[in-house]
Amino acid sequence: QVQLVESGGGLVQPGGSLRLSCAASRIIFVLYDMGWYRQAPGKQRELVATITSGATSNYADSLEGRFTISRDNAKNTVYLQMNRMKPKDAAVYYCGAGNRRLGQNYWGQGTQVTVSS
């Protein structure tokens, strides 16, 4: 059974930083595009950032360059470095893995991020 396990969420003050991690198991990680998504209360889940199997990254325009997605294929892990955080960044952050050729998509269980003073 494929597992995506997020970690690194928590409480951070405005202007602070957090790094989220998502460890994948039981998939051939290098074949999957990976992404981070978030869902705030009362809102739809939205894309934060993606990184392809070839390490091309893409970001939501609203992030203003504050976040960085990266992947370590040797560790089957994708990261999201979040800097200069704002209250509007507060949400449950989800890790996703996808392979279009195989038609497979997987989600993690989510990790809560709270931005508050």
N, C-alpha and C positions, 0 to 999 in steps of 0.2 A: 504494500500500500504506500502510495506516494505521500510524503510528508513535507510540508513547508512550515518551519517553526520560526516565528519572529521573536526577537528579543530587543531590549534596549530602550523600550518606551518608559515613560515616567513623567514626573513633574519637572518643568524647567521654567525659569523666569524669562520674561520678555527680553530679547537680546541675547539669550543664551544659546547653547548648542546641545544637540543630541546626535548620537549615531545609532541607527537601527541596523540590525542584522537579520538575515533570513537564511537559515540553513536548510538545504534541500536534501532529501534522501530518496532513494529508490527511483531516481530518474537519471538519465545520462545528461547531466547538468549542462555540459558544453553545447548540447543541441537545442537548448531552450532559450527563448527570449524571456527576460525577467522584468518585473515591474513592481513599482510601489504605487498603491492607491490609498485614498483616505476617504473616510465617511464621517462627517460631523453630524451631531444630533439633528434630525429633521431634514437632512439633506441627502441627496443622492451620492453614491460612491463616485469619486472623481479620480482621474489619472493624476499622479504626481510626477512620475518619471519612469522611463523604460530604458533598458539596455539590451541590445540584441545579442545573439550568440557570437556575433563578430565584434562586440564591444562598442557598437555605435549607440550613443545615448540621446535621449530626447526628454524634454521637460515641459511641464505646463507653463504657459506664459506668465501666469500669476505669481510664480515663484521669485521673479526678479533676480535670478542668479544666486539665490541663497542656499540651494540644495545641490548636492552632488551624488549621483548614483555611480556605483562601481561594483565589480564582481571579481571574485577570486575563484577561478575554475578548479584550482587544486583543493580548495576547501569546500566546494559546492555551496558557496555563500555569496549572497548579494547584499550590498550595504547601501544605506542612505544617510549621508552626512547632512545634517540640518543645522544651518548657522543663522544668526540674527533672527531668531525665531520670534513670531508674533502671535498674539492671542488667536488670530484667525487660523493659525496652523493646528490648533487643537482638534483632534479627531482620533478615531481608531484607524491605524495604519495597517494595511493589508499587503502582503507579498503575493505576487502572482507569477506563475510560470506558464508559458505557452509555446506550442510547436504547431505551426500551421500545417505543415506537411502531414503530421501524424494526427492532426485534429484534436489535440489534447490541451486542456487547460486545467490548472490546479490553483487552489487558493490556500493561504495560511489562515490561521484562526484570528489573526489581528492582534495588535498591541496598542494600548491606549497611550496617547500623548496629550498631556495637559500643559498649557502655557499660561501661567498665572503668577502674579507677584504676591 
